[in-house]
């Protein structure tokens, strides 16, 4: 304890008084922040100590992601009491810990609570709750075992390449999530591959609503906001003017479609200058049907319906149109993707039946294969 001598000769504790003031300020700040959180019966309040126990003190081997915001760790909680449990028991959760010194991160933390705490859709990530203690800001989500779309498309060795049909399933799930949000007048403002998470069955769970805002109302045509988001996905008119509409999200979704078509990142500084910006590079190919094959991801191994590829290419081109008024609505995007999926199902069933016949023929002795990887014996 630091001590100072007063004018009358008595001893006073300056550190103690400063600590008391700091504690009072912290309580006041927390109270003010709590007033900004919209009440929700589905969102629980977690203590920092319990989340620390659930993640084994935020050990490095529990970390599943990190970025400018902070880090995400895997933890375990009891399904009924939400108290911390041993790894492998209860239910797994993703605990997102924000950097305490950043005002922007605090605003994103608050936005996630207020949006996800009042929204419910099969393709939106579930928010279990949050922690607000002193300088600590944390969010607790359902844990998605298959990670992000980014991992599956671009990180070698960590995930198997997604098949064409699986990419279409992901595209449709993401489109449905965005269509739902747009129906509630929410603009996501940060549509990108790392915010598309996948559950055990590869169902999409959209996350990353920290930059989301309520859209224009009444006669307003747009919002004028500070430019935020991720370069490469942000619509050009938004970057140029700061004018935000739902059509900005649709541009970002078009970039996602191009990533799934091509296996290339929205922005890749490691490529030649003329190929670094995906939309600019792909646009000339998308305009000509006979050139579309030039941009198809080689990791697909040629296993896709070219008719479906043409439809997705046309949809992507429409979504990234420079004129935002000519971009489709998310409801229209969902309809197109559902049509592609319905057309793919009979073809997939026919392909599966053909494989069954080949397998049956081999079992009848026409050709026997070594299940350990050899050729016919």
Residue pairs with C-beta under 8 A, 6 or more apart in sequence:
1 13
1 15
1 16
2 13
2 14
2 15
3 11
3 12
3 13
3 14
4 11
4 12
4 13
4 14
5 11
5 12
6 12
26 134
26 135
30 132
30 133
30 134
33 106
33 110
33 132
34 132
36 110
36 114
37 110
37 113
37 114
37 117
37 130
37 132
38 113
38 114
38 117
38 118
40 113
40 117
40 118
42 117
42 120
42 127
43 113
43 116
43 117
43 127
43 128
43 129
43 130
44 82
44 128
44 129
44 140
45 129
45 130
45 131
45 132
46 82
46 129
46 130
46 131
46 138
46 140
47 131
47 133
48 131
48 133
48 134
48 136
48 138
50 77
50 83
50 84
51 75
51 84
51 95
51 131
51 138
51 140
52 58
53 84
54 75
54 76
54 77
54 84
54 85
54 93
54 95
55 62
55 73
55 74
55 75
55 95
56 62
56 75
56 87
58 71
58 73
58 95
58 97
59 73
62 73
62 74
62 75
63 71
63 72
63 73
63 74
64 72
64 73
64 74
64 94
64 147
65 71
65 72
66 72
68 99
69 96
69 98
69 99
69 102
69 105
69 108
69 210
70 96
70 97
70 98
70 99
70 105
71 96
71 97
72 94
72 95
72 96
72 97
73 94
73 95
73 97
74 92
74 93
74 94
74 95
74 143
75 84
75 92
75 93
75 94
75 95
75 140
76 84
76 85
76 86
76 87
76 88
76 89
76 90
76 91
76 92
76 93
77 83
77 84
77 85
77 90
77 91
77 93
77 128
77 140
78 84
78 85
78 90
78 91
79 90
79 91
82 128
82 129
91 143
92 143
92 145
93 128
93 140
93 141
93 142
93 143
94 140
94 141
94 142
94 143
94 144
95 138
95 139
95 140
96 138
96 139
96 140
96 141
97 136
97 137
97 138
98 105
98 106
98 108
98 109
98 137
98 138
98 139
99 105
100 135
100 136
100 137
101 135
105 137
106 137
107 210
108 210
108 211
109 130
109 137
109 139
109 210
111 209
111 210
111 211
111 212
111 213
112 127
112 139
112 209
112 210
113 127
113 130
113 139
115 186
115 209
115 212
116 124
116 125
116 126
116 127
116 209
117 127
119 180
119 181
119 184
119 186
121 176
121 177
121 180
122 176
122 203
123 173
123 174
123 176
123 177
123 180
123 203
123 204
123 205
123 206
124 177
124 180
124 181
124 205
124 206
124 207
125 141
125 142
125 144
125 197
125 205
125 206
125 207
126 141
126 142
126 205
127 139
127 140
127 141
128 140
128 141
128 142
129 139
129 140
130 137
130 138
130 139
130 140
131 137
131 138
131 139
131 140
141 207
142 205
144 197
144 198
144 199
144 205
145 199
145 200
146 152
146 159
146 197
146 198
146 199
146 200
146 202
147 158
147 159
147 197
147 198
148 193
148 194
148 195
148 196
148 197
148 198
149 170
149 193
149 194
149 196
149 197
149 198
149 256
149 260
150 192
150 193
150 194
150 196
151 158
151 159
152 159
152 160
152 161
152 162
152 198
153 162
153 193
153 259
153 260
153 263
154 193
154 263
154 265
161 297
161 299
161 300
162 170
162 260
163 300
163 303
164 300
164 303
164 304
164 305
164 308
164 309
165 344
165 348
166 202
167 260
168 308
168 312
168 337
168 340
168 341
168 344
169 202
169 203
169 204
169 341
170 196
170 198
170 202
170 204
170 260
171 256
171 257
171 260
171 312
171 337
172 204
172 334
172 337
172 338
172 341
173 203
173 204
174 196
174 204
174 206
174 253
174 256
175 253
175 330
175 333
175 334
175 337
176 204
176 334
177 204
177 206
178 188
178 191
178 206
178 249
178 250
178 253
178 330
178 333
179 329
179 330
179 331
179 333
179 334
181 187
181 188
181 206
181 212
182 215
182 246
182 249
182 329
182 330
182 331
185 214
185 215
185 217
186 209
186 212
186 213
186 214
186 215
187 212
187 213
187 214
187 215
187 223
187 244
187 245
187 246
187 248
187 249
188 206
188 208
188 209
188 211
188 212
188 249
188 252
189 211
189 212
189 213
189 228
189 229
189 244
189 248
189 249
190 208
190 210
190 211
190 212
190 228
190 229
190 230
190 233
190 252
191 233
191 249
191 252
191 253
191 255
191 256
192 208
192 230
192 233
192 252
192 255
192 256
192 266
193 256
193 259
193 266
194 208
195 206
195 207
195 208
196 204
196 206
196 256
197 204
197 205
197 206
197 207
198 204
198 205
199 205
211 228
211 229
213 223
213 225
213 244
215 223
215 244
215 245
215 246
216 222
216 223
216 245
221 245
222 243
222 244
222 245
223 243
223 244
223 245
224 242
224 243
224 244
225 242
225 244
226 242
227 234
227 238
227 239
227 242
229 238
229 252
230 266
231 239
231 267
232 255
232 265
232 266
232 267
232 277
232 278
233 251
233 252
233 255
233 256
233 266
234 248
234 251
234 252
235 247
235 248
235 251
235 252
235 324
236 251
236 322
237 243
237 248
237 324
238 244
238 248
245 324
246 329
246 330
247 324
247 325
247 327
248 324
249 330
250 319
250 327
250 328
250 329
250 330
250 333
251 319
251 320
251 324
251 327
253 319
253 330
253 333
254 279
254 315
254 316
254 317
254 318
254 319
254 320
254 327
255 266
255 278
255 279
255 319
255 320
257 312
257 315
257 316
257 319
258 264
258 266
258 278
258 279
258 282
258 316
258 320
259 265
259 266
259 278
260 297
260 312
261 282
261 295
261 296
261 297
261 309
261 312
261 313
261 316
262 278
262 282
262 295
262 296
262 297
263 297
263 298
263 299
263 300
264 271
264 275
264 278
264 281
264 295
264 297
265 278
266 277
266 278
266 279
267 276
267 277
267 278
268 275
268 276
268 278
269 276
274 280
274 281
275 281
279 320
282 295
282 316
283 317
283 320
284 291
285 291
285 292
285 294
285 295
286 292
286 295
286 313
286 314
286 316
286 317
287 317
289 310
292 309
292 310
292 313
293 306
296 304
296 309
305 343
305 344
305 347
307 343
308 340
308 343
308 344
311 336
311 339
311 340
312 340
315 328
315 333
315 336
315 337
318 326
318 327
318 328
319 327
319 328
319 333
320 327
321 327
328 336
361 367
362 368
362 369
367 376
368 376
368 377
369 375
369 376
369 377
370 376
370 377
